[in-house]
């Protein structure tokens, strides 16, 4: 139910202010701690300071959605890699899991609202991610080879537009 509220909530609270994205990544990991704590090995590699004018609460939600999506894909066992770098006037964050990957037919649709590859999924987590990225003038993409996990890339511009 919380995802439906997040998806439909008004943009009234969207505020762009200077923040350090590395703190947002740490906070998302803390919020996901119970899902990660016993059987997920987390590899963190990001710059100490990732300055960005952003709506920090929506970015925390986005990172949490991506982390929890990865945990669910791995069925609670595996490895998670999170990286964050400044690159060419952008901040690029990647979240990679060791899960089964995304079927080729699903790759084109996974960011669509209400589309899910999970029997009990709402199809809102990745749609919320896409919406948050778009509101920040960023881009997102996914790379996956079935049977070898998935990597989600989020590019957020520190300037006007994002380019990888």
C-alpha positions in Angstrom: 0.0 0.0 0.0 2.9 2.4 0.7 4.2 2.0 -2.9 0.8 3.0 -4.2 0.8 6.1 -2.1 4.3 6.9 -3.2 3.4 6.4 -6.8 0.3 8.6 -6.7 1.5 11.2 -4.2 1.6 14.8 -5.1 4.8 16.6 -6.1 4.2 19.3 -3.4 7.1 18.1 -1.3 9.6 17.8 -4.1 12.4 20.2 -3.0 15.8 20.5 -4.7 18.5 21.3 -2.1 22.2 20.6 -1.9 22.9 17.2 -0.4 25.6 14.5 -0.3 24.3 11.5 -2.2 26.8 9.2 -0.4 24.8 9.8 2.8 21.6 8.9 1.0 23.1 5.6 -0.1 24.2 4.8 3.5 20.8 5.7 4.8 19.1 3.4 2.3 21.3 0.5 3.3 20.5 1.2 7.0 16.8 1.1 6.1 17.3 -2.2 4.2 19.3 -3.7 7.0 16.8 -6.4 8.1 16.5 -7.6 4.5 20.2 -7.8 4.1 21.6 -8.8 7.5 22.1 -12.5 7.3 22.6 -13.8 3.8 23.5 -10.8 1.6 27.1 -9.7 1.3 27.2 -5.9 0.5 30.1 -4.4 -1.4 30.1 -0.6 -1.2 32.3 1.6 -3.4 31.4 5.2 -3.7 33.1 8.6 -3.5 33.1 10.1 0.0 31.3 13.1 -1.2 28.7 13.0 -4.1 27.3 16.6 -4.0 24.0 17.0 -5.8 21.0 19.4 -5.8 18.2 16.9 -5.2 15.1 15.9 -3.3 16.9 13.7 -0.8 13.8 11.9 0.5 12.8 10.8 -3.0 16.3 9.6 -3.7 16.4 7.6 -0.5 13.1 6.0 -1.6 14.6 5.2 -5.0 17.8 3.6 -3.6 15.8 1.6 -1.1 13.4 0.4 -3.9 16.4 -0.7 -5.9 18.1 -2.5 -3.0 15.0 -4.3 -1.9 14.2 -5.3 -5.5 17.7 -6.8 -5.7 17.3 -8.7 -2.4 14.0 -10.1 -3.6 15.6 -11.1 -7.0 18.3 -13.0 -5.1 15.7 -14.7 -2.9 17.5 -13.5 0.2 20.9 -15.0 -0.6 23.7 -13.5 -2.7 25.9 -10.5 -3.2 25.0 -6.8 -3.8 27.4 -4.2 -5.3 26.7 -0.5 -5.0 28.9 2.1 -6.6 28.7 5.8 -6.9 31.0 8.1 -8.9 31.3 11.6 -10.2 31.7 11.4 -14.0 31.6 14.1 -16.6 29.3 16.5 -14.7 27.1 13.6 -13.5 26.8 11.3 -10.6 26.4 7.7 -11.7 25.2 5.1 -9.2 25.0 1.4 -10.0 23.3 -1.3 -8.0 24.2 -4.9 -9.1 22.9 -8.2 -7.7 23.9 -11.8 -8.1 20.4 -12.9 -8.8 19.0 -14.8 -11.7 18.8 -11.8 -14.0 16.0 -10.4 -16.0 14.4 -12.3 -18.8 15.0 -10.6 -22.1 11.3 -10.1 -22.8 10.8 -8.3 -19.4 13.7 -5.8 -19.9 11.7 -3.5 -22.1 8.8 -3.3 -19.6 10.3 -3.4 -16.1 10.0 0.4 -15.5 6.3 0.4 -16.5 3.8 1.0 -13.8 1.9 -2.2 -12.7 4.2 -4.5 -14.7 5.9 -7.1 -12.5 7.8 -10.3 -13.1 7.0 -11.5 -9.5 3.7 -13.3 -8.9 3.0 -11.1 -5.8 4.6 -7.9 -7.1 2.7 -4.6 -7.5 4.9 -3.4 -10.4 5.4 0.0 -8.7 8.9 -0.2 -7.3 10.8 0.3 -10.5 8.1 2.7 -11.9 8.7 4.9 -8.9 12.5 4.7 -9.5 12.0 5.9 -13.1 9.7 8.7 -12.0 12.2 10.0 -9.4 15.0 9.8 -11.9 13.0 11.7 -14.5 12.1 14.4 -11.9 15.8 14.9 -11.4 16.5 15.2 -15.2 18.4 12.0 -15.0 18.5 8.7 -16.9 18.2 5.1 -15.8 19.0 1.8 -17.6 19.4 -1.8 -16.8 21.9 -4.4 -18.0 21.2 -8.1 -17.4 22.1 -11.4 -18.7 19.6 -14.1 -17.7 21.2 -16.3 -15.1 23.9 -13.7 -14.2 22.2 -11.0 -12.2 21.2 -7.5 -13.1 22.8 -4.0 -12.8 20.7 -0.9 -12.6 22.4 2.4 -13.5 21.1 5.8 -12.3 22.7 8.9 -13.8 21.9 12.2 -12.1 23.2 15.4 -13.5 25.1 17.9 -11.4 24.6 20.3 -14.2 21.7 20.4 -16.8 21.2 16.9 -18.4 22.6 13.5 -17.9 24.9 11.5 -20.2 26.8 8.3 -19.5 
